[in-house]
Amino acid sequence: MPTLETTFAGIKCLNPFWLASAPPTNCGEQIMRAFDAGWGGAVWKTIGAPVTNVSSRYSSIDWAGQKMMGFNNIELISDRPTQTNLDEIAEVKRRYPKNVVIASLMVESNRESWHDIVKRAEDAGSDGLELNFGCPHGMSERGMGSAVGQVPEYCQQITEWVKEVARTPVIVKLTPNISDIRIPARAAKRAKADAVSAINTINSITGINLDTLEPNPMVDGKSSHGGYCGPAVKPIALNMVQQVNSDYVDGDPVPMSGIGGIGTWQDAAEFILLGAGTVQVCTAAMHYGYRIVEDMGDGLLSWMRKKGYETINDFRGLSLPNVREWKNLNLNYRVVAEIHADKCIGCQLCYTACWDGAHQCIHMDRTEGNVITFAGTDPRYAMHQANPHGMPTPDQRFAKSKSTISTTPIPKLDLDGLGELGPYATPLNRIPRVDEDECVGCNLCSLVCPVPDCITMERRDDPSITPNTWAERVAAGATPSGVPHENHGNPNHQ
Amino acid sequence: MSEPTSFYAQSPTPGDVSARFPDLHPAFEQTAAIAEAHRCLYCFDAPCMTACPTHIDVPKFIKKIATGNLEGSAKTILDANILGASCSRACPVDVLCEGACVMHRYNKQPIEIGRLQRFAMDALHESGAPLPFTPGADTGKRVALIGGGPASLACAAELRRRGITADIYDARPLPGGLNTYGIAEYKLPLAESLREIDLLSQLGVTFHFNTLVDAAKLAELEASYDAVFLGMGLGAIHKLGLTGEDMPGVTNALDYIAGYKSGEIATAPPKVAVIGAGNTAIDAANAAVRLGATEVTMVYRRGPEQMSAFSFEYEHAKQEGVKFLWHVVTAGLEGSDKLEALKLAKLETTADGSLVPQQGSEFTLPVDLIVLAIGQATHTEFLSGDKVKLERGRILIDRATGQTSNPKYFAGGDCTNGGREVVDAVADGKRAGIGIAAALEAN
């Protein structure tokens, strides 16, 4: 039987699901209820000199009727006295010794302050420390949070101060508000951090109230940029997690606690496949409550069983080798879209998407008697003029529909029997067809199709042809490199 | 002449009648409408749009509901169908837009297009905003429209938007024809039909009420207008041809429905029989139930397989408690000063397919009222001579332009199609309005 138990940077965990340092981990009472619900660990709401928060604090983006696709906050660190937080850490650890409690810390950037808070947090019984170098609003204006994370020297310096006295693992939380997240990650590695966590929230303005012209969240008519999180940021987070976990400059990658838009077991599995050892969750718990962890565990275990993984480490990082630089992708691989007519419902979303957003290779001509034979050419090399077969454009097809004369069917005359409703099979003239000679294999049609497995991408290259990448073509002198210097001076292109 | 007062304010429907005919398809609450709008896939060249006789761009108006642009949503609807509010309630959407919805093949739950359309139109009416169209610059051209029903109204709107004078001549005291007087109140309240016409009237349509157009009047109109649109619909409901048909207790479905909608009929006697099995027959039978009849029977010469009502109308009647006598013919009316019973006979099919009464199968059904709903005659007597070409009493038109065999005459609606839906009449009127404008411009 697979297990969710794991060890992260030396910390034993009942499962890899931690609550991120945020409102769900504001106090001991909350965290104990979270542990009862099944969370393996909690990173305490950042402890430091108490602050006064604004009212209001959160805003969000809804999408297509779904609430909180993206979430934003301008709340600062804990507004509770440090000693209260520490006393409650002690109580939680006394009552829940097997659950992980990480103290998130942020104090003034001097050695004494950091030494003091590290000692007090560890004395209270925390299992590890997370250094909050990521908070993008408010605290950064005071020289803390992302103001530290954005400057590798500060990041390294403070981590070193912490490591001078820390007895428990030290996790450096990275800010995404930087051009290359690997730079502060390397600074953490140089300072001998035991682990990193990423990503913190992203600078954001979630929207403007169109009645008042004030941004959200509004504080007395004004707002300030906040930190963006929730499902919308997951792809950004996954990229940064991969970048850090594939980076061997200044030492091997250290353990990573993945953060950013995680709310389901699938999300968790993806972060772990890109090298995360634990995952941290905030927005999803703020939206639906602590209870979501049950399916995260249940679903992940079920997937692990199907895949034959016994532990988190069995699959951790397995997708990292599958992320490459673009220049190392096989240019000889080719797929084309195949529309499975038996599944097509006739919405024609693929058709309009292909014409307006892709390569004009989907046509509505199944009943028009066009006989088009495929030459088997690859449109990336055998370039044609747009619309080589002179197909009607979407506008022309739409205008034709608008000029048809339709009449309400009368049961006795126009329908079968007693007004039987239907026919509900998709009419052939609404099922699109792909012109394979023109299809570049971009995936767009399969992405917009609402029906599972209706449009699949099918391999069309000759398997006998050896893979060939752009880098290989350049090396063979077959194509110019196009750049005078290896990385153009851009650290993202190393 | 143009009515300065609101038609809506003149609605004669009594409150207690309205209360007995609550909406069959209730309005959407805003949250429900937005959730439903988000369910729409936004098909391209959508089959719902093609299925709609007026080709309302359904995905477009639904997405506008989803984005909160209700004004734009109503404008999208009205641009294609000036009676979009009536149609949202009266249309048999199961065989039109909703029947064509691709969601039947996705999760078996078509988008509730009719209710969403009503939501957008109700929002426009409640906002008090003006009709989002203005009359075109005056061309000096003038068109007379015979009949004030959906076909003429739709035609008049197209004419006015193109700067052509539109004068409607109608026999009734209020506009809308069957849209106002002939649709079951639980589908389309009389007042709602009038409210929509108030909005349309902002284009400057002129109404001449209580004006029956006969051959002489038609000649006068033909001489003084540039074109004539024939949108007078059908004529009276057929009679059974039996002795006693004039006695009290015998009526027809159109008079019955118009009667209760305009407040002239407030109650039904205990036993009512409806002869016929079309959609109008079902509306009349359901009305009798709502008005207090305790036993309502529909009598039809054939079986349920041959009835001309939509299947959902049949289901609705069964739910209302209407009973059905299939394969039965009315052989006689019994009663002295008023109707007391129907003499009925069972029918059987002979070898050649004709229906004949079964020997000795006669029986009596005691009734207080019968409502005839066995189809309407045509109403074309005033088109004397060869004014326009007819086929089985229907005016022949070019479907794309509404033009008749006489280039000065155009036509649309029930008088051309033998009796279909409101939306079909609107589509006919719209095409004819555009056709007339094109013809007048070409002259």
Interface residues (C-beta under 8 A of the other chain):
Chain A: A64 G65 I345 G346 C347 Q348 L349 Y351 T352 M364 P394 R397 F398 S401 K402 T404 I405 S406 T407 T408 P409 I410 P411 K412 L415 G417 L418 G419 E420 L421 G422 Y424 A425 T426 P427 R430 P450 V451
Chain B: I34 A35 H38 L41 Y42 C43 F44 D45 A46 P47 M49 T50 A51 C52 P53 H55 A66 C91 P92 D94 V95 L96 G99 V102 M103 H104 R105 Y106 P304 E305 Q306 M307 S308 A309 F310 S311 F312 Y314 R399 A400 N417 R420 E421 V423 D424 A427 R431
